[in-house]
Amino acid sequence: MNINVYTEATPNPATMKFIVNKLLINGSVDYATKESAESSTFAKELYKFSFVNGVFFASNFVTVTKTEGTDWADIEPILKEFVKGAVESELTVKAEEHVEVDFEGTDTEIKIQQILNDYVRPAVEQDGGAITYKSFDEGIVTVELRGSCSGCPSSTVTLKAGIENLLKRMVPGVTEVVSEAY
């Protein structure tokens, strides 16, 4: 299979999506630090570049966060070539494990998790990020934003105008959605 790589800007100016024509992982995994990347040959190799400050994988793309002061024009071609070679060499994204989507909690919590999984997750992944349900307490849904969503200037708007409005409409009792720092 001939591997093609193309890039897409994300709402976060510090991150870029490198999209390939092959499935890299079912689900998503965030290697926010060099130390967290030990189980991933692919991420570990990316962190060898001094300008890489974060790595996030989902379905058919890897989102790379660059260090401050680095220009995308300088590093984008280098990263594109690296991603192409890594996919062709079949570097591992993460150690294999079978994960089934299994929602837990009260009926309300399960409904919130289902909506986040079915409606919100695909949209957030399109922007190179991920969302994880953390808790529901006294009307407040707590989520964790990762990948390009972590530190993104527009993530507050996404959270409040998008996710919060959706959950308020679809789940009685939801009054607010907040993001827990990752």
Buried (B, 14 or more C-beta within 10 A) or exposed (E): EEBEBEBEEBBBEBBBBBBBEEEBBEBBBBBBEBEBBEBBBBBBBBBEBEBBBBBBBBBBBBBBBBEEEBEBEEBBEEBBEBBBEBBEEEBBBBEEEEEEEEEEEEEBBBBBBBBBBEBBBEBBBBBBBBBBBEEBEEEEBBBBBBBBBBBBEBBEEBBBEBBBEBBBEEBEEBEBBEBEEB
